[in-house]
């Protein structure tokens, strides 16, 4: 169900728990923002780590934030023992926060901080839900999956781990934000881009990738002049801003607000983070995906593989990445109208543009059970 009219009253108090990385935090913020947009009286509390990016990012977005101190179950035996002790202490502190706030439901978006809060909520008889953005189930979600009322997923591969009777494959709330984003023509033009040309966005995460930057000059040499490229070299790679100073169809920037230009992005070369792929499929953008090999459980490769299985993208593993291969994929996908259209349609079929609304419906139904 899509909410066409703002102002529907949910009469809900929601506790979001998320942390560690943007992949966990931004989907949670997207859902919170949509809930407040639809019903400004919705009460929201965020709980996260006291030493990770959420401690600043959540308050900056206008939400009440409570902190816990937790660590992942990694390292030697001593570090793992310390992490377990921290988790028990965090669970006790989380109970205090939850008793004060009295939420109708707690929804966890992953990161090791989410486990003690979900366990605390379960012990207090509060409804609980978890959201798994990736195709490989995170450790925190595995720890609590048998205790929660419902599990929201984005990929069928999660069915191999989660209890099937609890699964709702509703997608990532960021898909809705991307689908509803308004194109900013002035911003687009300020990047040096031409509205009449097919635009390929190349972005390898907020920090970029120095290894990709090095081969990009050769990969984009002599590429079809009817294509224009917006190459995001990353905030840490400002020395690469002049990589293509003699090629008028390639524009290099350290950062771009993708939501403001998605309306005129015809293709992407990108990593396989959960948020990126949720946005790409919601919009049906044909993509060449280069999964980062430096993430837990190689989950980006498996995320991308789910799209490749449906012919919704191309994949180049970083170990196989070279200028010739990348250029070949760019030409075969973006210069071939038939292949381009097929990939666009397959991507759209995988997209979940109504994810935020569907998740809100689920939360409402779960809350009604307790009333």
VOBA-1610 file (N, C-alpha, C; in pm, whole numbers, padded with zeros to 5 digits, always signed):
BEGIN
Unk+00085-00120+00000Unk+00000+00000+00000Unk+00088+00125+00000Unk+00061+00221-00088Unk+00135+00346-00093Unk+00051+00455-00028Unk+00112+00533+00058Unk+00042+00642+00124Unk+00047+00765+00033Unk-00065+00801-00023Unk-00071+00914-00114Unk-00096+01045-00039Unk-00148+01036+00085Unk-00186+01155+00159Unk-00105+01161+00288Unk-00039+01275+00309Unk+00034+01294+00433Unk-00064+01314+00548Unk-00015+01288+00669Unk-00097+01316+00786Unk-00169+01196+00843Unk-00149+01076+00789Unk-00210+00959+00850Unk-00152+00940+00989Unk-00235+00917+01088Unk-00191+00904+01227Unk-00155+00759+01257Unk-00027+00736+01292Unk+00016+00601+01327Unk-00004+00573+01475Unk+00005+00681+01555Unk-00004+00666+01700Unk+00099+00564+01750Unk+00224+00580+01703Unk+00328+00485+01739Unk+00450+00554+01799Unk+00517+00481+01887Unk+00647+00520+01938Unk+00745+00412+01891Unk+00847+00454+01816Unk+00938+00359+01753Unk+01080+00383+01804Unk+01147+00274+01841Unk+01288+00281+01874Unk+01369+00217+01761Unk+01458+00295+01701Unk+01548+00245+01598Unk+01683+00215+01664Unk+01742+00103+01632Unk+01878+00075+01678Unk+01963+00040+01556Unk+02074+00111+01543Unk+02157+00094+01425Unk+02295+00152+01452Unk+02395+00106+01380Unk+02525+00165+01402Unk+02639+00100+01327Unk+02753+00167+01336Unk+02875+00113+01281Unk+02910+00169+01145Unk+02821+00151+01048Unk+02848+00194+00911Unk+02726+00261+00851Unk+02750+00337+00744Unk+02640+00402+00674Unk+02541+00303+00617Unk+02588+00182+00582Unk+02499+00081+00527Unk+02389+00040+00623Unk+02416+00052+00754Unk+02314+00025+00855Unk+02236+00152+00890Unk+02306+00264+00895Unk+02246+00387+00948Unk+02153+00456+00849Unk+02195+00469+00722Unk+02114+00545+00626Unk+01978+00483+00597Unk+01965+00350+00586Unk+01830+00293+00570Unk+01741+00322+00690Unk+01798+00319+00811Unk+01720+00349+00931Unk+01672+00494+00929Unk+01761+00585+00892Unk+01722+00726+00882Unk+01616+00747+00774Unk+01628+00674+00664Unk+01531+00687+00555Unk+01392+00649+00603Unk+01383+00540+00679Unk+01252+00497+00729Unk+01199+00594+00833Unk+01285+00641+00923Unk+01242+00737+01023Unk+01191+00865+00958Unk+01264+00914+00859Unk+01223+01036+00790Unk+01087+01019+00722Unk+01066+00903+00661Unk+00938+00879+00593Unk+00824+00872+00694Unk+00848+00810+00809Unk+00744+00802+00912Unk+00708+00941+00964Unk+00808+01025+00985Unk+00782+01161+01033Unk+00713+01245+00925Unk+00747+01219+00799Unk+00683+01290+00689Unk+00533+01257+00683Unk+00502+01130+00703Unk+00363+01086+00695Unk+00283+01121+00820Unk+00349+01119+00936Unk+00282+01153+01061Unk+00384+01219+01153Unk+00380+01349+01161Unk+00479+01424+01238Unk+00472+01396+01388Unk+00361+01337+01434Unk+00348+01308+01576Unk+00413+01176+01616Unk+00463+01099+01520Unk+00532+00975+01551Unk+00654+01005+01639Unk+00665+00933+01750Unk+00778+00954+01841Unk+00888+00854+01809Unk+01010+00905+01795Unk+01122+00821+01752Unk+01242+00841+01842Unk+01302+00729+01881Unk+01427+00728+01957Unk+01527+00640+01882Unk+01650+00689+01870Unk+01758+00610+01813Unk+01855+00567+01923Unk+01901+00443+01915Unk+02006+00394+02003Unk+02120+00342+01916Unk+02244+00378+01951Unk+02359+00333+01874Unk+02485+00334+01958Unk+02598+00319+01893Unk+02728+00318+01962Unk+02770+00458+02004Unk+02849+00462+02109Unk+02898+00591+02158Unk+03026+00637+02090Unk+03081+00552+02000Unk+03210+00586+01939Unk+03214+00563+01789Unk+03095+00556+01725Unk+03090+00536+01581Unk+03014+00651+01516Unk+03002+00649+01385Unk+02950+00764+01311Unk+02807+00804+01350Unk+02729+00709+01401Unk+02589+00739+01435Unk+02576+00840+01549Unk+02676+00847+01637Unk+02666+00936+01753Unk+02657+01083+01711Unk+02712+01115+01595Unk+02702+01251+01541Unk+02595+01261+01433Unk+02587+01159+01348Unk+02498+01164+01232Unk+02350+01166+01272Unk+02313+01086+01369Unk+02171+01080+01409Unk+02123+01213+01467Unk+02194+01271+01566Unk+02150+01402+01617Unk+02150+01510+01511Unk+02247+01504+01418Unk+02250+01602+01309Unk+02125+01597+01224Unk+02060+01481+01221Unk+01936+01466+01145Unk+01812+01491+01228Unk+01832+01540+01350Unk+01720+01587+01431Unk+01654+01485+01520Unk+01718+01371+01544Unk+01656+01267+01626Unk+01725+01253+01761Unk+01646+01217+01862Unk+01700+01190+01995Unk+01786+01064+01987Unk+01904+01071+02046Unk+02000+00960+02037Unk+02050+00921+02175Unk+02047+00792+02204Unk+02102+00736+02327Unk+02216+00643+02290Unk+02325+00648+02368Unk+02445+00574+02332Unk+02471+00454+02421Unk+02529+00351+02360Unk+02579+00233+02430Unk+02722+00210+02386Unk+02796+00136+02466Unk+02933+00101+02427Unk+02940-00049+02400Unk+02962-00085+02274Unk+02969-00226+02235Unk+03084-00247+02139Unk+03125-00373+02125Unk+03230-00410+02031Unk+03190-00538+01959Unk+03247-00560+01842Unk+03219-00681+01766Unk+03293-00801+01823Unk+03241-00919+01794Unk+03303-01043+01841Unk+03416-01082+01747Unk+03523-01004+01752Unk+03638-01028+01664Unk+03767-01021+01746Unk+03876-01070+01687Unk+04004-01064+01755Unk+04033-01188+01837Unk+04127-01176+01931Unk+04166-01291+02013Unk+04062-01320+02120Unk+04089-01425+02197Unk+03993-01470+02298Unk+03963-01362+02401Unk+04066-01286+02440Unk+04046-01180+02539Unk+03951-01072+02485Unk+03973-01030+02359Unk+03889-00926+02299Unk+03744-00974+02285Unk+03727-01102+02249Unk+03592-01156+02237Unk+03523-01161+02373Unk+03600-01197+02476Unk+03544-01201+02611Unk+03501-01062+02655Unk+03585-00962+02625Unk+03551-00824+02658Unk+03425-00779+02584Unk+03411-00821+02458Unk+03294-00784+02379Unk+03167-00843+02439Unk+03175-00966+02486Unk+03058-01031+02549Unk+03020-00957+02677Unk+03119-00920+02757Unk+03092-00845+02880Unk+03027-00710+02849Unk+03078-00643+02744Unk+03020-00516+02703Unk+02876-00533+02658Unk+02847-00645+02591Unk+02712-00669+02543Unk+02613-00685+02658Unk+02654-00758+02762Unk+02566-00776+02879Unk+02542-00642+02948Unk+02649-00562+02960Unk+02634-00430+03021Unk+02545-00341+02936Unk+02562-00349+02805Unk+02480-00268+02714Unk+02333-00309+02720Unk+02308-00437+02733Unk+02169-00483+02743Unk+02100-00422+02865Unk+02172-00418+02977Unk+02115-00358+03097Unk+02085-00210+03080Unk+02177-00140+03015Unk+02157+00003+02990Unk+02044+00026+02891Unk+02033-00064+02792Unk+01926-00053+02693Unk+01789-00070+02759Unk+01780-00160+02855Unk+01653-00179+02927Unk+01610-00048+02993Unk+01705+00023+03050Unk+01676+00151+03115Unk+01620+00250+03012Unk+01685+00260+02896Unk+01637+00351+02792Unk+01496+00313+02746Unk+01472+00184+02727Unk+01343+00137+02676Unk+01231+00157+02778Unk+01262+00137+02904Unk+01160+00159+03009Unk+01121+00306+03015Unk+01218+00394+02989Unk+01189+00538+02991Unk+01108+00580+02868Unk+01142+00527+02752Unk+01078+00568+02628Unk+00946+00495+02601Unk+00937+00369+02645Unk+00817+00286+02627Unk+00774+00275+02480Unk+00860+00224+02393Unk+00824+00212+02251Unk+00722+00101+02226Unk+00647+00117+02117Unk+00555+00011+02074Unk+00633-00100+02004Unk+00743-00063+01940Unk+00823-00161+01867Unk+00967-00112+01858Unk+01060-00205+01861Unk+01203-00175+01840Unk+01244-00240+01708Unk+01304-00162+01620Unk+01349-00217+01492Unk+01500-00199+01480Unk+01569-00310+01460Unk+01713-00309+01449Unk+01759-00316+01305Unk+01854-00229+01269Unk+01905-00224+01132Unk+02048-00278+01122Unk+02090-00357+01220Unk+02220-00420+01212Unk+02331-00340+01277Unk+02451-00397+01273Unk+02561-00345+01352Unk+02555-00412+01487Unk+02671-00439+01547Unk+02671-00519+01669Unk+02597-00454+01785Unk+02574-00321+01780Unk+02499-00255+01887Unk+02352-00298+01889Unk+02302-00349+01777Unk+02159-00381+01770Unk+02123-00504+01853Unk+02215-00598+01868Unk+02183-00723+01937Unk+02141-00702+02083Unk+02219-00631+02166Unk+02176-00615+02305Unk+02046-00537+02321Unk+02018-00444+02229Unk+01894-00367+02240Unk+01773-00455+02205Unk+01787-00535+02100Unk+01678-00627+02063Unk+01654-00727+02175Unk+01761-00778+02237Unk+01746-00873+02347Unk+01680-00807+02468Unk+01717-00682+02494Unk+01655-00608+02605Unk+01506-00589+02579Unk+01471-00550+02457Unk+01331-00528+02422Unk+01251-00658+02435Unk+01309-00768+02386Unk+01242-00898+02394Unk+01215-00935+02539Unk+01312-00913+02627Unk+01295-00949+02768Unk+01189-00863+02836Unk+01164-00742+02782Unk+01063-00652+02838Unk+00926-00671+02773Unk+00915-00764+02680Unk+00787-00790+02615Unk+00751-00687+02509Unk+00851-00616+02455Unk+00827-00516+02351Unk+00842-00584+02214Unk+00754-00550+02121Unk+00763-00604+01986Unk+00899-00570+01924Unk+00954-00665+01849Unk+01086-00644+01787Unk+01086-00688+01641Unk+01161-00613+01561Unk+01176-00640+01418Unk+01323-00614+01383Unk+01378-00693+01292Unk+01512-00663+01241Unk+01507-00646+01090Unk+01601-00566+01040Unk+01612-00541+00896Unk+01751-00582+00852Unk+01757-00669+00750Unk+01885-00713+00695Unk+01899-00656+00555Unk+01996-00565+00538Unk+02014-00499+00410Unk+02088-00585+00307Unk+02174-00675+00356Unk+02262-00750+00267Unk+02210-00891+00239Unk+02273-00956+00143Unk+02237-01095+00109Unk+02297-01194+00207Unk+02407-01154+00274Unk+02470-01236+00377Unk+02428-01182+00513Unk+02367-01266+00595Unk+02311-01223+00722Unk+02422-01188+00821Unk+02412-01068+00880Unk+02511-01022+00977Unk+02504-01098+01108Unk+02613-01095+01183Unk+02621-01170+01308Unk+02521-01123+01412Unk+02502-00992+01421Unk+02407-00938+01519Unk+02266-00989+01491Unk+02227-00989+01364Unk+02094-01038+01329Unk+02080-01188+01350Unk+02188-01262+01329Unk+02184-01405+01357Unk+02163-01432+01506Unk+02222-01347+01590Unk+02210-01367+01735Unk+02066-01353+01784Unk+01989-01266+01720Unk+01854-01235+01773Unk+01740-01285+01686Unk+01771-01351+01575Unk+01667-01382+01476Unk+01553-01467+01530Unk+01580-01551+01630Unk+01475-01638+01684Unk+01386-01567+01786Unk+01429-01449+01830Unk+01355-01376+01933Unk+01258-01272+01877Unk+01278-01232+01751Unk+01203-01118+01698Unk+01067-01160+01642Unk+00979-01060+01629Unk+00846-01084+01572Unk+00850-01097+01421Unk+00940-01022+01357Unk+00945-01023+01211Unk+01086-00987+01164Unk+01118-01034+01043Unk+01249-01010+00983Unk+01227-00954+00843Unk+01282-00837+00816Unk+01268-00773+00685Unk+01397-00797+00607Unk+01383-00846+00486Unk+01500-00876+00403Unk+01491-00806+00268Unk+01605-00811+00196Unk+01613-00751+00063Unk+01647-00855-00043Unk+01699-00971-00002Unk+01744-01073-00096Unk+01696-01212-00053Unk+01664-01294-00153Unk+01617-01430-00125Unk+01722-01516-00056Unk+01849-01484-00074Unk+01957-01563-00015Unk+01945-01568+00138Unk+01886-01465+00197Unk+01868-01463+00343Unk+01779-01575+00392Unk+01696-01630+00302Unk+01607-01740+00340Unk+01684-01864+00385Unk+01812-01870+00346Unk+01896-01984+00384Unk+01929-01982+00533Unk+01916-01866+00597Unk+01957-01850+00737Unk+01840-01819+00829Unk+01756-01725+00790Unk+01648-01680+00878Unk+01532-01781+00884Unk+01459-01783+00996Unk+01336-01863+01004Unk+01236-01814+00900Unk+01198-01901+00809Unk+01118-01859+00694Unk+00984-01798+00732Unk+00925-01844+00843Unk+00792-01796+00881Unk+00796-01650+00929Unk+00915-01597+00954Unk+00926-01459+01003Unk+00967-01360+00893Unk+01001-01410+00776Unk+01060-01327+00671Unk+00955-01247+00594Unk+00987-01119+00574Unk+00908-01031+00488Unk+01009-00963+00394Unk+01012-01002+00267Unk+01110-00945+00175Unk+01055-00814+00118Unk+01075-00706+00193Unk+01015-00577+00160Unk+01115-00478+00103Unk+01245-00505+00117Unk+01345-00417+00058Unk+01400-00314+00154Unk+01479-00223+00098Unk+01553-00122+00173Unk+01481+00013+00161Unk+01454+00081+00274Unk+01384+00210+00268Unk+01451+00314+00179Unk+01581+00302+00160Unk+01649+00399+00073Unk+01600+00391-00071Unk+01544+00277-00110Unk+01489+00265-00245Unk+01376+00365-00265Unk+01294+00383-00163Unk+01182+00477-00171Unk+01232+00620-00180Unk+01333+00651-00101Unk+01390+00786-00103Unk+01446+00818-00241Unk+01517+00720-00301Unk+01574+00741-00434Unk+01466+00758-00539Unk+01362+00677-00531Unk+01254+00681-00630Unk+01180+00814-00625Unk+01168+00870-00506Unk+01091+00993-00489Unk+01176+01120-00495Unk+01307+01104-00510Unk+01397+01220-00513Unk+01367+01308-00634Unk+01373+01438-00613Unk+01346+01534-00720Unk+01476+01571-00791Unk+01470+01568-00922Unk+01587+01603-01002Unk+01613+01753-00992Unk+01739+01789-00965Unk+01780+01928-00952Unk+01859+01967-01077Unk+01790+02029-01172Unk+01853+02061-01300Unk+01970+02158-01285Unk+01955+02258-01198Unk+02062+02355-01179Unk+02187+02288-01122Unk+02167+02199-01026Unk+02280+02127-00967Unk+02348+02039-01071Unk+02267+01972-01151Unk+02319+01885-01257Unk+02407+01965-01352Unk+02359+02079-01396Unk+02435+02164-01489Unk+02560+02220-01424Unk+02554+02246-01293Unk+02670+02302-01223Unk+02787+02204-01220Unk+02759+02077-01244Unk+02864+01975-01249Unk+02928+01967-01387Unk+02881+02054-01478Unk+02936+02057-01613Unk+02868+01961-01708Unk+02754+01906-01668Unk+02687+01802-01747Unk+02585+01859-01843Unk+02564+01786-01953Unk+02473+01825-02062Unk+02346+01742-02053Unk+02233+01807-02044Unk+02104+01737-02032Unk+02073+01649-02153Unk+02132+01681-02266Unk+02102+01608-02389Unk+02187+01484-02409Unk+02280+01458-02319Unk+02368+01341-02333Unk+02335+01233-02230Unk+02357+01109-02269Unk+02342+00997-02176Unk+02451+01006-02070Unk+02412+01000-01943Unk+02504+01023-01832Unk+02537+00895-01758Unk+02667+00867-01745Unk+02714+00752-01670Unk+02784+00802-01544Unk+02734+00763-01429Unk+02791+00803-01301Unk+02887+00695-01252Unk+03009+00735-01222Unk+03109+00642-01169Unk+03141+00685-01026Unk+03103+00602-00930Unk+03125+00636-00790Unk+03159+00509-00712Unk+03272+00515-00640Unk+03321+00397-00568Unk+03316+00419-00418Unk+03209+00479-00369Unk+03197+00508-00227Unk+03241+00650-00197Unk+03209+00698-00076Unk+03236+00838-00041Unk+03384+00872-00042Unk+03469+00774-00013Unk+03613+00799-00010Unk+03681+00765-00142Unk+03605+00704-00234Unk+03661+00667-00362Unk+03751+00546-00351Unk+03823+00518-00458Unk+03915+00405-00460Unk+04037+00444-00542Unk+04151+00456-00476Unk+04271+00499-00546Unk+04312+00400-00654Unk+04286+00270-00631Unk+04324+00169-00729Unk+04242+00183-00857Unk+04113+00216-00842Unk+04027+00236-00959Unk+04064+00366-01030Unk+04095+00469-00954Unk+04133+00597-01014Unk+04252+00581-01109Unk+04346+00496-01072Unk+04468+00479-01151Unk+04440+00420-01289Unk+04343+00330-01297Unk+04318+00266-01427Unk+04207+00336-01507Unk+04135+00428-01441Unk+04020+00490-01506Unk+04057+00571-01630Unk+04172+00636-01627Unk+04211+00720-01740Unk+04224+00637-01867Unk+04281+00519-01854Unk+04295+00431-01971Unk+04160+00371-02010Unk+04078+00336-01910Unk+03949+00272-01937Unk+03854+00363-02014Unk+03861+00492-01987Unk+03768+00586-02050Unk+03825+00654-02174Unk+03946+00618-02211Unk+04008+00676-02329Unk+03933+00633-02455Unk+03897+00728-02538Unk+03831+00701-02667Unk+03693+00635-02653Unk+03630+00645-02538Unk+03494+00593-02522Unk+03398+00682-02598Unk+03290+00624-02647Unk+03189+00692-02728Unk+03163+00836-02681Unk+03180+00931-02770Unk+03161+01072-02738Unk+03017+01109-02710Unk+02922+01021-02743Unk+02782+01048-02713Unk+02750+01023-02566Unk+02843+00959-02496Unk+02827+00938-02352Unk+02903+01046-02277Unk+02846+01089-02163Unk+02921+01176-02074Unk+02934+01107-01938Unk+03046+01129-01873Unk+03075+01060-01747Unk+03091+01162-01634Unk+03029+01131-01522Unk+03055+01205-01400Unk+03133+01111-01310Unk+03260+01142-01293Unk+03349+01054-01218Unk+03374+01111-01080Unk+03327+01040-00976Unk+03345+01083-00837Unk+03472+01016-00785Unk+03579+01094-00777Unk+03709+01035-00741Unk+03721+01009-00591Unk+03636+01072-00510Unk+03641+01050-00366Unk+03707+01165-00293Unk+03660+01189-00170Unk+03710+01302-00091Unk+03858+01288-00057Unk+03907+01166-00051Unk+04047+01144-00015Unk+04141+01145-00136Unk+04086+01170-00254Unk+04166+01161-00376Unk+04158+01289-00460Unk+04164+01403-00392Unk+04150+01531-00462Unk+04262+01553-00564Unk+04372+01481-00548Unk+04481+01494-00644Unk+04442+01442-00782Unk+04330+01368-00790Unk+04287+01309-00916Unk+04185+01395-00991Unk+04158+01514-00942Unk+04056+01599-01005Unk+04092+01638-01148Unk+04220+01634-01182Unk+04264+01673-01317Unk+04293+01553-01406Unk+04243+01437-01369Unk+04271+01316-01446Unk+04231+01328-01593Unk+04121+01397-01619Unk+04065+01401-01755Unk+04051+01544-01806Unk+04146+01628-01774Unk+04133+01770-01807Unk+04125+01796-01958Unk+04168+01700-02039Unk+04164+01719-02184Unk+04047+01647-02251Unk+03960+01584-02171Unk+03844+01511-02225Unk+03716+01581-02180Unk+03650+01646-02275Unk+03536+01730-02242Unk+03413+01652-02197Unk+03407+01522-02228Unk+03289+01444-02190Unk+03306+01374-02055Unk+03414+01403-01984Unk+03438+01341-01853Unk+03458+01451-01749Unk+03375+01448-01646Unk+03377+01551-01543Unk+03409+01485-01409Unk+03509+01536-01340Unk+03557+01476-01215Unk+03522+01566-01097Unk+03462+01505-00994Unk+03429+01578-00871Unk+03468+01490-00752Unk+03496+01550-00636Unk+03531+01468-00519Unk+03409+01403-00456Unk+03290+01465-00477Unk+03166+01416-00412Unk+03048+01462-00494Unk+02939+01383-00492Unk+02816+01425-00557Unk+02697+01381-00473Unk+02594+01464-00468Unk+02469+01429-00402Unk+02386+01352-00504Unk+02393+01220-00500Unk+02331+01137-00604Unk+02180+01157-00611Unk+02116+01179-00497Unk+01970+01194-00497Unk+01926+01311-00584Unk+02009+01412-00598Unk+01972+01531-00674Unk+01993+01514-00824Unk+02064+01407-00864Unk+02088+01389-01008Unk+02037+01256-01062Unk+01985+01168-00974Unk+01939+01037-01019Unk+01842+01045-01136Unk+01763+01151-01141Unk+01664+01166-01248Unk+01724+01174-01387Unk+01856+01193-01395Unk+01921+01200-01527Unk+02046+01112-01530Unk+02051+01009-01446Unk+02162+00912-01450Unk+02115+00790-01530Unk+02185+00761-01638Unk+02147+00653-01728Unk+02223+00523-01701Unk+02332+00532-01628Unk+02411+00414-01597Unk+02506+00443-01483Unk+02553+00337-01415Unk+02646+00356-01305Unk+02755+00251-01306Unk+02874+00294-01266Unk+02982+00202-01230Unk+03002+00225-01081Unk+02981+00121-01000Unk+02972+00143-00856Unk+03011+00020-00775Unk+03021+00039-00645Unk+03038-00071-00552Unk+02903-00140-00534Unk+02902-00244-00450Unk+02779-00324-00433Unk+02726-00315-00291Unk+02739-00195-00233Unk+02680-00174-00101Unk+02529-00187-00109Unk+02468-00226+00003Unk+02324-00251+00004Unk+02243-00129-00037Unk+02281-00012+00013Unk+02206+00109-00019Unk+02217+00143-00167Unk+02337+00135-00221Unk+02357+00166-00363Unk+02272+00075-00451Unk+02274-00055-00426Unk+02199-00148-00510Unk+02048-00133-00491Unk+02005-00096-00372Unk+01862-00069-00350Unk+01817+00048-00435Unk+01899+00152-00442Unk+01865+00270-00521Unk+01872+00240-00670Unk+01975+00170-00712Unk+01994+00136-00854Unk+01876+00055-00907Unk+01831-00044-00831Unk+01721-00129-00878Unk+01587-00055-00871Unk+01568+00027-00771Unk+01443+00103-00762Unk+01425+00194-00883Unk+01537+00243-00936Unk+01534+00334-01051Unk+01558+00263-01184Unk+01596+00136-01178Unk+01621+00060-01300Unk+01746+00105-01373Unk+01847+00150-01301Unk+01970+00199-01364Unk+02062+00081-01398Unk+02091+00059-01525Unk+02186-00047-01563Unk+02324-00015-01505Unk+02383-00112-01436Unk+02506-00084-01364Unk+02615-00186-01391Unk+02738-00137-01381Unk+02856-00223-01381Unk+02908-00219-01238Unk+02901-00331-01170Unk+02927-00336-01027Unk+03066-00395-01000Unk+03143-00325-00918Unk+03275-00371-00877Unk+03270-00391-00726Unk+03236-00511-00678Unk+03220-00533-00533Unk+03350-00508-00458Unk+03339-00443-00345Unk+03457-00424-00261Unk+03494-00556-00195Unk+03619-00598-00204Unk+03661-00722-00140Unk+03699-00701+00007Unk+03687-00577+00055Unk+03736-00543+00188Unk+03622-00529+00290Unk+03515-00605+00271Unk+03400-00598+00361Unk+03376-00734+00425Unk+03302-00735+00536Unk+03278-00858+00610Unk+03208-00963+00524Unk+03259-01085+00529Unk+03199-01201+00462Unk+03182-01182+00311Unk+03260-01089+00255Unk+03253-01063+00110Unk+03110-01036+00065Unk+03032-00970+00152Unk+02888-00957+00126Unk+02856-00875+00001Unk+02945-00782-00037Unk+02916-00704-00158Unk+02914-00793-00283Unk+03001-00891-00287Unk+03001-00982-00402Unk+02870-01058-00409Unk+02822-01104-00295Unk+02697-01180-00294Unk+02577-01090-00322Unk+02581-00965-00275Unk+02476-00870-00311Unk+02466-00856-00463Unk+02581-00830-00525Unk+02585-00811-00670Unk+02546-00937-00745Unk+02582-01052-00690Unk+02549-01179-00755Unk+02399-01200-00766Unk+02324-01148-00668Unk+02179-01160-00674Unk+02123-01082-00793Unk+02184-00967-00824Unk+02143-00890-00942Unk+02187-00957-01070Unk+02310-01007-01070Unk+02362-01072-01191Unk+02279-01193-01228Unk+02232-01265-01127Unk+02150-01384-01148Unk+02024-01350-01228Unk+01974-01228-01209Unk+01853-01183-01279Unk+01886-01096-01400Unk+02014-01093-01439Unk+02062-01013-01552Unk+02030-00865-01534Unk+02042-00820-01409Unk+02011-00681-01376Unk+02135-00595-01362Unk+02252-00651-01383Unk+02377-00574-01376Unk+02490-00652-01442Unk+02606-00591-01450Unk+02730-00659-01486Unk+02820-00657-01363Unk+02906-00757-01347Unk+03000-00761-01235Unk+03143-00773-01287Unk+03231-00692-01227Unk+03376-00712-01245Unk+03436-00721-01105Unk+03490-00835-01069Unk+03556-00845-00939Unk+03685-00764-00942Unk+03722-00705-00830Unk+03838-00617-00827Unk+03966-00689-00870Unk+03975-00819-00840Unk+04094-00895-00880Unk+04104-00910-01032Unk+03991-00895-01100Unk+03989-00906-01246Unk+03982-00770-01315Unk+03988-00664-01236Unk+03966-00530-01290Unk+04090-00478-01363Unk+04069-00440-01487Unk+04173-00371-01563Unk+04104-00278-01662Unk+04181-00189-01722Unk+04124-00087-01809Unk+04050-00147-01928Unk+04107-00250-01988Unk+04046-00312-02105Unk+03911-00376-02072Unk+03907-00447-01960Unk+03782-00513-01920Unk+03673-00411-01889Unk+03708-00307-01814Unk+03609-00205-01778Unk+03558-00132-01901Unk+03648-00095-01991Unk+03605-00026-02113Unk+03514-00115-02196Unk+03547-00244-02204Unk+03463-00337-02280Unk+03324-00347-02224Unk+03312-00349-02092Unk+03180-00357-02029Unk+03101-00229-02050Unk+03169-00115-02041Unk+03101+00013-02063Unk+03044+00020-02205Unk+03124-00017-02302Unk+03079-00011-02441Unk+02967-00111-02467Unk+02982-00234-02421Unk+02882-00337-02452Unk+02749-00312-02384Unk+02750-00244-02269Unk+02624-00219-02197Unk+02560-00087-02239Unk+02638+00020-02246Unk+02579+00153-02266Unk+02572+00197-02412Unk+02643+00128-02501Unk+02638+00164-02643Unk+02551+00068-02724Unk+02491-00029-02655Unk+02404-00127-02721Unk+02261-00108-02670Unk+02173-00045-02748Unk+02038-00011-02702Unk+01957-00133-02655Unk+01971-00246-02722Unk+01894-00365-02685Unk+01939-00418-02549Unk+02069-00434-02533Unk+02123-00484-02405Unk+02091-00385-02292Unk+02104-00258-02323Unk+02077-00154-02222Unk+01931-00164-02174Unk+01838-00174-02268Unk+01696-00179-02232Unk+01664-00304-02151Unk+01720-00419-02189Unk+01695-00543-02116Unk+01747-00534-01973Unk+01867-00479-01956Unk+01924-00466-01823Unk+01843-00370-01738Unk+01797-00261-01797Unk+01711-00164-01729Unk+01583-00232-01679Unk+01520-00311-01763Unk+01395-00377-01726Unk+01417-00481-01616Unk+01527-00556-01624Unk+01557-00656-01522Unk+01587-00590-01387Unk+01655-00477-01392Unk+01684-00404-01268Unk+01555-00355-01203Unk+01466-00300-01284Unk+01337-00254-01232Unk+01258-00366-01167Unk+01264-00485-01226Unk+01191-00600-01172Unk+01240-00638-01034Unk+01367-00611-01005Unk+01423-00642-00875Unk+01402-00530-00773Unk+01366-00414-00820Unk+01355-00298-00732Unk+01237-00305-00636Unk+01253-00237-00522Unk+01148-00228-00420Unk+01122-00081-00388Unk+01068-00006-00484Unk+01051+00139-00462Unk+00952+00173-00352Unk+00866+00081-00313Unk+00768+00107-00208Unk+00813+00053-00072Unk+00942+00021-00059Unk+00993-00046+00061Unk+00955+00027+00190Unk+00975+00157+00195Unk+00948+00231+00319Unk+00801+00220+00359Unk+00711+00234+00261Unk+00569+00225+00291Unk+00530+00084+00336Unk+00584-00016+00272Unk+00552-00154+00308Unk+00603-00188+00448Unk+00720-00135+00484Unk+00773-00159+00619Unk+00688-00089+00723Unk+00644+00031+00693Unk+00555+00104+00786Unk+00427+00026+00807Unk+00371-00028+00701Unk+00250-00112+00714Unk+00275-00230+00807Unk+00388-00295+00789Unk+00422-00410+00873Unk+00433-00369+01020Unk+00502-00258+01046Unk+00517-00211+01184Unk+00382-00178+01246Unk+00295-00115+01168Unk+00160-00083+01218Unk+00085-00210+01257Unk+00092-00311+01171Unk+00021-00435+01198Unk+00077-00507+01320Unk+00208-00503+01337Unk+00268-00566+01454Unk+00227-00494+01581Unk+00224-00362+01577Unk+00184-00285+01695Unk+00039-00310+01733Unk-00047-00328+01632Unk-00189-00352+01659Unk-00211-00482+01736Unk-00122-00577+01717Unk-00136-00706+01786Unk-00122-00690+01936Unk-00050-00587+01978Unk-00026-00569+02121Unk-00124-00474+02186Unk-00223-00430+02108Unk-00319-00332+02162Unk-00458-00392+02175
//
